[in-house]
Every structure is written in C-alpha cells, then in structure tokens.
Amino acid sequence: MEIAEFLLTNAGAVIIRASNGKEAVEAFAKSGVGEVNVILMDIMMPVMNGLEATREIRTMNRSDASAVVIIAMTANAFTEDKTKD
C-alpha cells in the first residue's frame, strides 16, 4: 500500500487510505457520488477481505457503486488463489 500510495501521490492523485476491508467500504460509503475514481483493493486484508469488501461496495444503493473501477491487488500467486471467487 505504501509504494502504491507514494507513486500515486507523486502523480497528483488524492488518496483515501483504508487499513482493512471494513474501512474501505466505510470510506466509499462516506464519499460523494463520483468522488472516488478507482479503488485499489488488497485481497488479503484483516477484518473484511477484499473480495467481501468489493461485494459490499457493488451492492450499495448508489449510482456509482456498480461502475467505480476496482483493481484487485494481491501477493497471492498460487493457482488456487487465482481461481477463487
């Protein structure tokens, strides 16, 4: 997260940081419609993992919930990890 945040901040992006999936869902819910352009979602997060957080965001009752770009990031490279849904 720190490397991505550094690179994106240097490129001029405004970052909203979340330490776990629950915080990510809450941060998106508190943001204004259209305020968040991209979510970098770590698959392996505490409290609520990235897959669960993504599902929560996608089912929110707001116009941008189904359209916001969510990019999954993970260090997992095993075949069984790649096929998880």
ZIMO-V845521 format. One record per backbone hydrogen bond with DSSP energy under -1.0 kcal/mol. CO is the residue of the C=O (numbers start at 1). NH is the residue of the N-H. Records with the same first field share a line. If there is no record, write none. Layout:
BEGIN
CO=NH / NH
END
This chain:
BEGIN
1=5
2=6
3=7
4=8
5=9
6=10
7=11
8=13
9=12
20=24
21=25
22=26
23=27
24=28
25=29
26=30
32=35
37=69
39=71
41=73
43=45 / 50
46=21 / 48
48=21
49=53
50=54
51=55
52=56
53=57
54=58
55=59
57=60
60=62
62=65
64=68
69=39
71=41
73=43
78=82
79=83
END
